[in-house]
Amino acid sequence: MSILGHISKEEFLRDYWQQKPLVIRGAFADFEMPFDAAELAGLACDTEAPSRIIVEKGLAPDFKAWTSKHSPFTDEDFINTPDSHWTFLVNDLERYVPELGNLIEPFRFIPDWRIDDLMVSYAADQGSVGPHVDEYDVFLIQGEGKRRWKINTAPDYPKNLIPDTSLAILEEFAADEEWLLEKGDMLYLPPNMPHHGVAEGECFTFSVGFRAPSILEMSQSWIESFDDAEMNRRFKDDGRSPQENPGEINAKDLQALTDQIISAVDRQKQNLPIFIGKYLTENRGEQEQLEDTEEEIADNQDYERQSGLRIAYTEDSNAIHLFASGNHLELPLSLKKDVQELCENFYYTSDSLKTLLDNNNFRALFQQLLSQGSVFPSE
């Protein structure tokens, strides 16, 4: 049985994806925890993994008083936690515990560029992050312990947030569905669905979140990537006629300004596919560095890539466009199969890399990825 139970990938994408929740019992029935709570706390203290401790001061159902603290942490931060009603969250977990990439692998029927990261939540009894909404799809996988999930499926739910807190917690929350998830169970939630998960005893919950860049974010980044000379061109109005009302922005000027803005943007459209590929593969933060960043490529060496490395490709009638860590490389169509395997796999044999490394441009890119620690020699 797949992680979707008896539902096919096609059925899931057609009937549930971005539409309605789904509970799959035993989706990860054989999952074994790779760490305990103390080891997870140690990870947060010893690495730069983004993490938070959230403590509920006002008890349910009021949800009025919460505190949160962000990493870096020390041992004292965990020693001083209460006996209940607190949660510890760690993001980008797949970068620091690579074997947990196995939790992400089954979701790759959705393209890699859509997958954001793997987060883990450790909660003491009754711990939660409060009722909230996420603006992206998420799969919630129950590790050790139990967590009760409540959701509100109403499209017009109250959107007011609790004031005077950095946490986006809904001020009002009334559930119309709920489930108790046990080890190996999974809950899929579409974007913008209010939900609230509360630990019943100590528990671990893993979440696979999906990237959903906003049009505004992408547009701003695209405009910032424009050539400075193009965007610094000044407004021109040669041939202007005298104007009787100096306070008016007349129709002719409005049209001229509009046309010049649209023309400048329009001239950049041909570069938009390349920008999107670079944007979607930019690093989410600093990649963990190897001790020896000066290492040169060895042709007889096997390599593997950091799970945090974003790599993807597009294809047009003339070339394959490879994107890695925000870099762009144009390659001949004859290398399509090799590029597909590069993007699909995390482990590369010297034989599988040989054809690509014969291309000097790819070799230079691979050397850059090796130097920054995004790929490294397999042991």
ZIRAVEN-V282177 format. One record per residue. N is the residue number from 1. RES is the residue in one letter. OMEGA is omega in whole degrees, 0 to 359 (* if undefined). NEAR is the number of other C-alpha atoms within 10 Angstrom. Layout:
# ZIRAVEN-V282177
N_RES_OMEGA_NEAR, N_RES_OMEGA_NEAR
This chain:
# ZIRAVEN-V282177
1_M_180_9, 2_S_179_13, 3_I_179_19, 4_L_180_21, 5_G_181_13, 6_H_178_10, 7_I_179_14, 8_S_177_12, 9_K_180_17, 10_E_179_11, 11_E_180_12, 12_F_182_14, 13_L_181_14, 14_R_192_11, 15_D_186_14, 16_Y_187_15, 17_W_180_18, 18_Q_182_18, 19_Q_185_15, 20_K_184_13, 21_P_178_19, 22_L_174_17, 23_V_176_17, 24_I_180_19, 25_R_177_17, 26_G_181_21, 27_A_178_20, 28_F_187_20, 29_A_184_15, 30_D_184_9, 31_F_177_16, 32_E_180_11, 33_M_179_10, 34_P_181_10, 35_F_173_11, 36_D_185_12, 37_A_181_16, 38_A_179_10, 39_E_177_11, 40_L_176_18, 41_A_178_21, 42_G_177_15, 43_L_181_19, 44_A_181_23, 45_C_189_18, 46_D_181_12, 47_T_177_13, 48_E_179_16, 49_A_179_18, 50_P_184_16, 51_S_182_23, 52_R_168_19, 53_I_181_22, 54_I_181_22, 55_V_177_23, 56_E_180_22, 57_K_177_14, 58_G_187_12, 59_L_178_12, 60_A_6_11, 61_P_186_10, 62_D_178_11, 63_F_188_19, 64_K_185_18, 65_A_182_14, 66_W_172_20, 67_T_177_13, 68_S_178_16, 69_K_181_14, 70_H_177_12, 71_S_12_16, 72_P_182_15, 73_F_171_20, 74_T_179_13, 75_D_182_12, 76_E_180_8, 77_D_181_14, 78_F_178_15, 79_I_185_8, 80_N_179_8, 81_T_181_15, 82_P_181_11, 83_D_183_10, 84_S_174_17, 85_H_172_22, 86_W_186_24, 87_T_177_26, 88_F_184_26, 89_L_178_23, 90_V_178_21, 91_N_177_20, 92_D_187_21, 93_L_182_23, 94_E_178_20, 95_R_185_19, 96_Y_176_18, 97_V_190_13, 98_P_182_12, 99_E_178_12, 100_L_170_17, 101_G_177_16, 102_N_177_11, 103_L_181_16, 104_I_186_18, 105_E_182_10, 106_P_182_12, 107_F_185_16, 108_R_166_12, 109_F_167_10, 110_I_189_12, 111_P_183_10, 112_D_184_20, 113_W_179_16, 114_R_182_16, 115_I_184_19, 116_D_182_20, 117_D_174_20, 118_L_179_23, 119_M_174_19, 120_V_176_23, 121_S_169_25, 122_Y_180_26, 123_A_167_30, 124_A_180_23, 125_D_180_20, 126_Q_178_22, 127_G_177_26, 128_S_173_23, 129_V_178_25, 130_G_177_24, 131_P_185_24, 132_H_172_21, 133_V_172_20, 134_D_181_15, 135_E_182_15, 136_Y_176_18, 137_D_179_23, 138_V_171_22, 139_F_182_21, 140_L_185_23, 141_I_181_26, 142_Q_174_28, 143_G_177_25, 144_E_175_18, 145_G_184_19, 146_K_175_23, 147_R_178_28, 148_R_180_15, 149_W_174_19, 150_K_180_20, 151_I_174_22, 152_N_184_19, 153_T_181_17, 154_A_180_12, 155_P_183_9, 156_D_182_7, 157_Y_177_15, 158_P_187_13, 159_K_181_14, 160_N_180_12, 161_L_175_15, 162_I_181_17, 163_P_172_13, 164_D_172_9, 165_T_180_13, 166_S_181_11, 167_L_180_16, 168_A_183_16, 169_I_181_23, 170_L_180_22, 171_E_178_17, 172_E_178_16, 173_F_177_23, 174_A_185_17, 175_A_172_15, 176_D_172_10, 177_E_176_11, 178_E_179_14, 179_W_171_13, 180_L_179_15, 181_L_177_26, 182_E_187_21, 183_K_178_23, 184_G_178_21, 185_D_182_21, 186_M_177_26, 187_L_172_19, 188_Y_176_21, 189_L_175_25, 190_P_181_20, 191_P_171_19, 192_N_175_16, 193_M_180_22, 194_P_180_25, 195_H_183_22, 196_H_180_22, 197_G_182_24, 198_V_180_23, 199_A_172_26, 200_E_194_18, 201_G_178_14, 202_E_178_18, 203_C_173_24, 204_F_175_24, 205_T_177_26, 206_F_178_22, 207_S_174_21, 208_V_182_21, 209_G_184_20, 210_F_184_21, 211_R_178_17, 212_A_182_14, 213_P_180_13, 214_S_178_9, 215_I_179_9, 216_L_180_9, 217_E_181_9, 218_M_181_15, 219_S_179_11, 220_Q_180_10, 221_S_179_14, 222_W_180_18, 223_I_179_12, 224_E_180_11, 225_S_181_12, 226_F_177_17, 227_D_184_10, 228_D_182_9, 229_A_179_7, 230_E_185_12, 231_M_180_14, 232_N_175_9, 233_R_184_10, 234_R_174_8, 235_F_180_10, 236_K_178_11, 237_D_176_11, 238_D_182_6, 239_G_181_6, 240_R_175_9, 241_S_177_7, 242_P_182_7, 243_Q_182_10, 244_E_184_7, 245_N_186_8, 246_P_181_8, 247_G_185_7, 248_E_165_9, 249_I_190_10, 250_N_186_11, 251_A_181_9, 252_K_179_11, 253_D_178_14, 254_L_181_10, 255_Q_180_11, 256_A_178_14, 257_L_178_15, 258_T_182_11, 259_D_182_12, 260_Q_178_15, 261_I_182_13, 262_I_179_11, 263_S_180_11, 264_A_179_14, 265_V_183_15, 266_D_180_10, 267_R_181_11, 268_Q_188_15, 269_K_182_12, 270_Q_179_9, 271_N_186_11, 272_L_179_11, 273_P_179_12, 274_I_177_20, 275_F_182_20, 276_I_179_15, 277_G_179_23, 278_K_181_23, 279_Y_185_19, 280_L_180_22, 281_T_176_21, 282_E_179_16, 283_N_177_17, 284_R_184_14, 285_G_182_11, 286_E_174_10, 287_Q_179_16, 288_E_186_15, 289_Q_171_14, 290_L_178_15, 291_E_181_9, 292_D_182_12, 293_T_180_15, 294_E_184_12, 295_E_179_13, 296_E_178_12, 297_I_174_18, 298_A_186_10, 299_D_181_13, 300_N_184_11, 301_Q_170_15, 302_D_182_17, 303_Y_171_19, 304_E_182_17, 305_R_175_21, 306_Q_180_19, 307_S_178_21, 308_G_180_23, 309_L_175_21, 310_R_182_23, 311_I_185_24, 312_A_178_24, 313_Y_168_21, 314_T_182_16, 315_E_169_14, 316_D_186_8, 317_S_185_6, 318_N_190_10, 319_A_167_16, 320_I_179_20, 321_H_181_21, 322_L_179_25, 323_F_179_26, 324_A_179_24, 325_S_178_21, 326_G_177_20, 327_N_178_18, 328_H_178_18, 329_L_178_16, 330_E_184_17, 331_L_179_19, 332_P_181_12, 333_L_180_16, 334_S_181_10, 335_L_184_14, 336_K_182_18, 337_K_180_9, 338_D_179_16, 339_V_178_21, 340_Q_180_15, 341_E_179_14, 342_L_182_20, 343_C_184_16, 344_E_189_13, 345_N_175_10, 346_F_180_14, 347_Y_185_17, 348_Y_173_19, 349_T_178_15, 350_S_179_14, 351_D_182_12, 352_S_180_14, 353_L_191_20, 354_K_184_15, 355_T_179_12, 356_L_182_18, 357_L_174_18, 358_D_176_11, 359_N_187_13, 360_N_180_10, 361_N_177_14, 362_F_181_17, 363_R_179_16, 364_A_178_13, 365_L_181_17, 366_F_177_19, 367_Q_178_20, 368_Q_178_18, 369_L_177_20, 370_L_183_24, 371_S_181_20, 372_Q_176_18, 373_G_180_21, 374_S_168_24, 375_V_182_23, 376_F_181_23, 377_P_175_17, 378_S_179_12, 379_E_*_7
